[in-house]
Amino acid sequence: MKFRTFTRHLRSGLKNIFRNGWMTVASIGAVTMTLILVAVFLAVMLNLNEMAANIEDDVEINAMIDPTFNEEDDIVDLGEQIAELNGVDSVTFSSRDDELEKLIFSMGEEGEAWQLYEQDNPLNHVYIVRTFDPEDTVTVAAEIETFAGVEEVNYGQGVVERLFQFNTYARTVGLILILGLVFTAIFLISNTIKITIMARSKEIGIMKLVGATNGFIRWPFFIEGMLLGVLGSIIPITLVLAGYYYIDTNISERINYSFVELLPFNPFAWQLSLIILVIGAFIGVWGSVMSVRKFLKV
C-alpha cells in the first residue's frame, strides 16, 4: 500500500470517529468497561503468577543422611551422586550443627531450649537439593530416597503436589477468563460498530458499484476500529496503574509474608500498558472486520 493511500485511509478513519458522535462514545465506552475488567484481572493474575513462582522457587529437598554414614568420603560421594541426577540444579551440604543453628533461630525465644543439645546434637547432616524446574522436585526426591546413606527425604510431601496443582489450575482459569472478557469486548464493539456501518451501508454500496475494492473500503473501518480500541484502553490503563501504584507504595510494605511480593511498578506499568493497548487495538480491528464483512457482499 502506498503511503499516500494509507494517509488517506487514516484521515478517513479519523473523520468517521468525529462524524459518528455518540456512536463513537458508545464504542469507546464498551471497550473501556470491558478493558477495565481485563486490566484488573490481568494485573491480579500476573502478580499471583509471580507469587506462585516465588513459592515454587522456595521448594527444596532435604535429604537427611543416615547417622551411621559417618565417613567423610562416603558423604561426599553421596553428594556427587545426587548432583548427577537429571534436573538437579544445586546440592548444598548442611552439617548437623548448621541444622541446629537454623532450628534455634527459626523458633525464636523458644529455640533457646535447643541450645542444650549443642554438645550432643541429635540432628542429621543434610543435603539441600534444588531442581531447575520446581515440578521435578517429586521425581528427584523419589530417586534420592533410594540412595544408600539417605535416611529420610523431606520436601513438604503432599503440600507441594497440591501447590503445583493449584498453580496450574489458577493459571488455566485466569487465561480462560481473560480470553472470555476479550471475546466479550469484541462482541460488544462489533455490534456497536455494526450500527454505525449500517447507517453508511448505502455509501458502501455506491463505492462498490463504482469499482472500489473491498480492501479500499475496509481500511478506513479497520483504522477507525483500531483507534476506538486504543482510545478505549486509555482510561483502564490510567485507573489500574493509579490503583496499583497506591497499593505498591502504601499497602505492600505492611505485608509480612515473604512470598507475597508485588511486581515492581516499573517496568510492570509499561508492560501492562503495552498489553492493554495491543488488546484494545486488536478488539477494535477485529470488531470492525466482523462488522464490515457482510456489507461488502454487494
C-alpha positions as CSV (number, residue, x, y, z in Angstrom):
1,M,0.0,0.0,0.0
2,K,1.3,3.4,-1.0
3,F,2.0,5.9,1.8
4,R,-0.4,8.4,0.3
5,T,-3.2,5.8,0.2
6,F,-2.5,4.9,3.8
7,T,-2.7,8.6,4.9
8,R,-6.0,8.9,3.1
9,H,-7.4,5.9,4.9
10,L,-6.1,7.3,8.2
11,R,-7.8,10.7,7.6
12,S,-11.0,8.9,6.7
13,G,-10.9,6.8,9.8
14,L,-10.3,9.9,12.0
15,K,-13.2,11.7,10.3
16,N,-15.5,8.8,10.9
17,I,-14.7,8.9,14.6
18,F,-15.7,12.5,14.9
19,R,-18.6,12.2,12.5
20,N,-20.3,9.4,14.3
21,G,-20.6,11.4,17.6
22,W,-22.5,9.4,20.2
23,M,-21.8,6.1,18.4
24,T,-18.1,6.7,18.8
25,V,-18.7,7.4,22.5
26,A,-20.7,4.2,22.8
27,S,-18.0,2.2,21.1
28,I,-15.2,3.7,23.3
29,G,-17.4,3.1,26.4
30,A,-17.9,-0.6,25.5
31,V,-14.2,-1.1,25.1
32,T,-13.4,0.9,28.2
33,M,-15.7,-1.0,30.5
34,T,-14.5,-4.4,29.3
35,L,-10.8,-3.4,29.3
36,I,-11.1,-2.2,32.9
37,L,-12.1,-5.8,33.9
38,V,-9.4,-7.2,31.7
39,A,-6.7,-4.9,33.1
40,V,-7.6,-5.5,36.7
41,F,-7.8,-9.3,36.2
42,L,-4.5,-9.2,34.2
43,A,-2.7,-7.3,36.9
44,V,-4.0,-9.7,39.6
45,M,-3.1,-12.8,37.5
46,L,0.4,-11.5,36.7
47,N,1.1,-10.9,40.4
48,L,-0.4,-14.2,41.5
49,N,1.7,-15.9,38.9
50,E,4.8,-14.2,40.3
51,M,3.9,-15.2,43.9
52,A,3.3,-18.7,42.8
53,A,6.7,-18.7,41.1
54,N,8.3,-17.4,44.2
55,I,6.7,-20.2,46.3
56,E,7.8,-22.8,43.8
57,D,11.4,-21.4,43.8
58,D,11.5,-21.9,47.6
59,V,10.7,-25.6,47.3
60,E,13.8,-27.6,48.2
61,I,14.6,-31.2,49.0
62,N,16.2,-32.0,52.4
63,A,18.0,-35.4,52.1
64,M,18.8,-36.4,55.7
65,I,21.9,-38.5,55.9
66,D,21.9,-41.7,58.0
67,P,23.8,-41.1,61.3
68,T,25.7,-44.3,60.7
69,F,27.0,-42.8,57.4
70,N,30.0,-41.1,59.1
71,E,32.9,-41.4,56.7
72,E,33.6,-38.1,55.1
73,D,34.4,-39.7,51.7
74,D,31.1,-41.5,51.7
75,I,29.2,-38.3,52.4
76,V,31.0,-36.5,49.6
77,D,30.3,-39.4,47.2
78,L,26.6,-39.3,48.2
79,G,26.5,-35.6,47.3
80,E,28.1,-36.2,44.0
81,Q,25.6,-39.0,43.2
82,I,22.7,-36.5,44.0
83,A,24.3,-33.8,41.8
84,E,24.5,-36.1,38.8
85,L,20.7,-36.7,38.8
86,N,18.8,-35.2,35.9
87,G,17.0,-32.0,36.8
88,V,19.2,-31.1,39.8
89,D,20.4,-27.5,39.9
90,S,22.3,-27.3,43.1
91,V,23.4,-29.5,46.1
92,T,24.4,-27.9,49.4
93,F,25.7,-29.7,52.4
94,S,24.4,-28.6,55.8
95,S,26.0,-30.2,58.9
96,R,24.1,-31.2,61.9
97,D,25.5,-28.2,63.7
98,D,24.2,-25.9,60.9
99,E,20.8,-27.5,61.2
100,L,20.7,-27.0,64.9
101,E,21.5,-23.3,64.5
102,K,18.7,-22.9,61.9
103,L,16.3,-24.6,64.2
104,I,17.2,-22.4,67.2
105,F,17.0,-19.3,65.0
106,S,13.6,-20.3,63.5
107,M,12.0,-20.9,66.9
108,G,13.0,-17.5,68.3
109,E,12.9,-17.4,72.1
110,E,11.6,-21.0,72.4
111,G,14.7,-22.1,70.4
112,E,17.0,-21.4,73.4
113,A,15.9,-24.7,74.9
114,W,17.6,-26.5,72.0
115,Q,20.9,-25.0,72.9
116,L,21.2,-27.8,75.5
117,Y,21.8,-30.2,72.6
118,E,24.8,-28.4,71.2
119,Q,27.1,-30.9,72.9
120,D,25.0,-34.0,71.9
121,N,23.4,-32.9,68.7
122,P,20.6,-35.4,67.7
123,L,20.0,-33.9,64.2
124,N,21.3,-35.3,60.9
125,H,23.6,-34.0,58.3
126,V,21.5,-32.8,55.4
127,Y,21.9,-32.3,51.7
128,I,19.7,-29.4,50.5
129,V,18.8,-30.0,46.9
130,R,17.2,-27.6,44.4
131,T,15.9,-28.5,40.9
132,F,15.9,-26.5,37.8
133,D,12.2,-27.0,37.4
134,P,10.3,-27.0,40.7
135,E,7.9,-29.5,39.3
136,D,10.7,-32.0,39.1
137,T,11.0,-32.0,42.9
138,V,8.8,-35.0,43.5
139,T,10.7,-37.2,40.9
140,V,14.1,-36.2,42.1
141,A,13.1,-36.7,45.7
142,A,12.0,-40.2,44.9
143,E,15.3,-41.0,43.3
144,I,17.3,-39.6,46.2
145,E,15.3,-41.7,48.6
146,T,16.7,-44.9,47.0
147,F,20.4,-44.0,47.6
148,A,22.3,-45.7,50.3
149,G,23.1,-43.4,53.2
150,V,19.9,-41.4,52.9
151,E,17.7,-41.9,56.0
152,E,14.8,-39.7,55.0
153,V,13.8,-37.2,52.3
154,N,11.6,-34.3,53.1
155,Y,10.3,-31.7,50.6
156,G,6.8,-30.9,52.0
157,Q,5.2,-34.1,50.7
158,G,1.5,-33.6,49.9
159,V,1.6,-29.9,50.3
160,V,4.0,-29.4,47.3
161,E,1.9,-31.6,45.0
162,R,-1.3,-29.6,45.9
163,L,0.6,-26.4,45.4
164,F,1.7,-27.2,41.9
165,Q,-1.8,-28.5,41.0
166,F,-3.4,-25.3,42.4
167,N,-0.9,-23.1,40.4
168,T,-1.7,-25.0,37.2
169,Y,-5.5,-24.6,37.7
170,A,-5.2,-20.9,38.7
171,R,-3.2,-20.1,35.5
172,T,-5.5,-22.0,33.3
173,V,-8.7,-20.5,34.8
174,G,-7.1,-17.0,34.6
175,L,-6.2,-17.4,31.0
176,I,-9.8,-18.6,30.2
177,L,-11.4,-15.7,32.0
178,I,-9.2,-13.1,30.2
179,L,-9.9,-14.7,26.8
180,G,-13.6,-14.7,27.7
181,L,-13.5,-11.0,28.6
182,V,-11.6,-10.2,25.3
183,F,-14.2,-12.0,23.2
184,T,-17.0,-10.2,25.1
185,A,-15.4,-6.9,24.2
186,I,-15.0,-8.0,20.6
187,F,-18.8,-8.8,20.5
188,L,-19.8,-5.5,22.1
189,I,-17.6,-3.3,19.9
190,S,-18.5,-5.3,16.7
191,N,-22.2,-4.8,17.4
192,T,-21.7,-1.1,18.2
193,I,-19.6,-0.5,15.1
194,K,-22.1,-2.5,13.0
195,I,-24.8,0.1,13.9
196,T,-22.5,2.9,12.6
197,I,-21.8,0.9,9.4
198,M,-25.5,0.2,8.8
199,A,-26.1,3.9,8.7
200,R,-23.5,4.1,5.9
201,S,-24.5,0.9,4.0
202,K,-25.7,2.9,1.0
203,E,-22.4,4.7,0.9
204,I,-20.5,1.4,0.9
205,G,-22.9,0.1,-1.8
206,I,-22.2,3.1,-4.0
207,M,-18.5,2.7,-3.6
208,K,-18.7,-0.9,-4.6
209,L,-20.8,-0.1,-7.7
210,V,-18.2,2.5,-8.9
211,G,-15.4,0.0,-8.6
212,A,-13.9,0.4,-5.2
213,T,-12.2,-2.7,-4.0
214,N,-13.1,-4.4,-0.7
215,G,-9.6,-3.5,0.7
216,F,-10.1,0.1,-0.2
217,I,-13.4,0.2,1.7
218,R,-12.2,-1.9,4.6
219,W,-9.1,0.1,5.6
220,P,-10.9,3.2,7.0
221,F,-13.0,1.0,9.1
222,F,-10.0,-1.0,10.3
223,I,-8.2,2.2,11.3
224,E,-11.4,3.5,12.9
225,G,-11.8,0.3,14.9
226,M,-8.1,0.4,16.0
227,L,-8.4,4.0,17.1
228,L,-11.6,3.2,19.1
229,G,-9.8,0.3,20.8
230,V,-6.7,2.4,21.6
231,L,-8.8,5.3,22.9
232,G,-10.9,2.9,24.9
233,S,-7.8,1.5,26.6
234,I,-6.5,4.8,28.0
235,I,-8.9,5.1,30.9
236,P,-8.5,1.4,32.0
237,I,-4.7,1.8,31.9
238,T,-4.9,5.1,33.9
239,L,-7.2,3.7,36.6
240,V,-5.5,0.4,37.1
241,L,-2.0,1.9,37.2
242,A,-3.1,4.6,39.6
243,G,-4.6,1.9,41.9
244,Y,-1.6,-0.3,41.6
245,Y,0.8,2.5,42.4
246,Y,-1.2,3.3,45.6
247,I,-1.2,-0.4,46.6
248,D,2.5,-0.8,45.8
249,T,3.6,2.3,47.8
250,N,1.1,2.2,50.7
251,I,0.0,-1.4,51.3
252,S,2.7,-3.8,50.1
253,E,5.1,-2.7,52.8
254,R,2.6,-3.8,55.5
255,I,2.5,-7.4,54.2
256,N,4.8,-9.6,56.3
257,Y,4.8,-12.7,54.1
258,S,7.9,-13.1,52.1
259,F,6.2,-14.8,49.2
260,V,3.6,-12.0,48.9
261,E,5.6,-9.6,46.8
262,L,4.1,-7.4,44.2
263,L,5.8,-6.9,40.9
264,P,7.8,-3.6,40.9
265,F,5.8,-0.7,39.4
266,N,8.4,-0.1,36.8
267,P,8.6,-2.0,34.4
268,F,5.2,-3.6,35.3
269,A,3.4,-0.3,34.3
270,W,4.9,-0.3,30.9
271,Q,4.3,-4.0,30.3
272,L,0.6,-3.8,31.4
273,S,0.1,-0.6,29.3
274,L,1.5,-2.2,26.2
275,I,-0.6,-5.4,26.7
276,I,-3.8,-3.4,27.2
277,L,-3.1,-1.2,24.2
278,V,-2.5,-4.2,22.0
279,I,-5.6,-5.9,23.3
280,G,-7.6,-2.7,22.7
281,A,-6.3,-2.3,19.2
282,F,-7.0,-6.0,18.4
283,I,-10.5,-5.7,19.8
284,G,-11.2,-2.6,17.7
285,V,-9.8,-4.0,14.4
286,W,-11.4,-7.4,14.8
287,G,-14.8,-5.9,15.7
288,S,-14.6,-3.8,12.6
289,V,-13.7,-6.9,10.5
290,M,-16.7,-8.8,11.8
291,S,-19.0,-5.8,11.2
292,V,-18.0,-4.6,7.8
293,R,-17.8,-8.1,6.2
294,K,-21.5,-8.6,5.5
295,F,-21.8,-5.1,3.9
296,L,-19.2,-5.8,1.3
297,K,-21.4,-8.5,-0.4
298,V,-23.0,-6.3,-3.0
